[in-house]
Amino acid sequence: MPNASPSVELAAKILSAYVTRNSVPAGVLPDLLSEVHRSIAGLDRSAEPKISRPTEAQIRASVRPDALISFEDGRPYKTLRRHLTIRGLTPEAYKAKWGLPVDYPLVAATYSARRSSISRQIGLSQRLRTSHAAE
C-alpha cells in the first residue's frame, strides 16, 4: 500500500488484526473494510456540539435565592465567576453563549446579602476604630 492514505492503512491494520482473531467470511471483508475506514475518517471531523438555548422559564428557574444553576454543567454555584474562569469563559461570553439577558446575576442573592453584611460590619468597625483613635 505505498500510495494509500494513512487512514486506509490504519483501517487495513485494524481489519487484519480483527480477522486474525475472528472468523469472517471473505465476501464481507470489503464492506467491513469500508466501514472501518469510514469510522476512522469520521474521527478527523470535530463534532461541533449544538448548544440549545435555554427558554425564558429555564433561565428564571436557574436563578435561585441560594444558588445559580450553571448552564455549562447543570450544577449549583453561589457565584459563577470562578466556575466560568476555570472553563475559559468571561461573564459576557457565558451570557452570549447561552443567550442570557445582560442583567443575569452572577452571584446568588443570599450569598451577596451575606457578603454585603460582612462588608458593612467590617466598615462599621473601621469607622469605630478611627473615631476612637481620633479622641
N, C-alpha and C positions, 0 to 999 in steps of 0.2 A: 504494500500500500504506500508507495513513495509519494503519490500525488494526493492522497486522501487528506481531508481536513482533520484537525485534532479531535473534533467531536465524533467523526466517523471512526477514527482509530480507537477512541475510548469506548465507543459503542461496541465495536468488534471485540475488544478485550473483555468487556463485561459479559458479552454474549458467549464468548468462548469459555470463560470461567463458569458460567451458568451451565453450559452444555456438558462440560466435563463432569459435573456433579449430578445432573438430571438427564433423564431420557426425553428427548424432544424429537418429534417426527420431522423428517427433512423438509417436508412441504410447508411447515410452519416457520422455519428459520428466516426466510426473507421478511415476513410480516413482523416477527419478533425483533429482528434487527432494526427495522424501520421504526418500530415502537420505542425501542431503547434509544435510538438516535433522536427521535422527536422529543423524548423526555429530557435528554441531555441538552438539546438545543433550547428547550424551554427554560432551562436553568439560567441561561445567559440573559434572558429578558428579566429586568427587575419589575416585579409586580408592584405597581403603584396602588397602595391601598386607597379605596374610595372612602372618603370621610363623609358620613351623612350628618348634616347639620341638625342640631337639636331643635325641637319645636319650642315655642314660647312656654308651653306648660313644663317641658323638661328643664328649661332654663330657670323658671321660677322654683321648681322642685329642687334644683341643685343648690339653691341658697337657703340654708337652714340657719336658725339662730346660733347653734353651737358649732357648725362646721359648713364648709363649702365642698360640694362633691365635684371632683375633677372630671372633666370630660376626657382627659387623656387615659386614665386608668380606672375611673369609677370609684376611687377611694375618697373618704372624707379627710379634709385638712382644715386646720384652724386658719392657716394662711397659705396662699397658693404661691407666693413669690419664690421661696426656696425650691418647692416642687417643680416649678416651671424652669428655674435656673438649671437644675440638675438635668432636665430634659432639653436644655439648649433653647428655650423659648423666652422671649420677653413677654411682659403682660400684654402689650399691644399685639404681638404676633399671635398669642394664645387667643385673644378676643377675635382677631381677624380670622384665624383658622377655623374657629367654631361658630363664627357669626354671632358673637355675643355683643350686647349693647356696650357703648362706651362707658356707661356708669356701672357696669357689672362689678361687684365688690371683689376684692382680692383677700379680704380678711373677714372672718366670721364676726358677727355682731357682738356676741358675748365676750369673745377674746379681745376685741377692740375696746369694749367698755372696761374690761378688767385692766388692760394696759393703760387706758386713759386715767383710770382711778389711781393706779400706781404712780403714774407721772404727776398727777395733781398732788398726791401725798408727798412725793419727793420735792416738788416745787414748793409746797407749803412749808416743809421742814427747812428748806433752804432759806426761805424768807424769814422764818422764825430765828434761825441761826444768825443771819445778817443783822436783824433788828436787835438781838441781844448783844451782839458784838459791838454795835454802834453805841450802846448805852454806857 
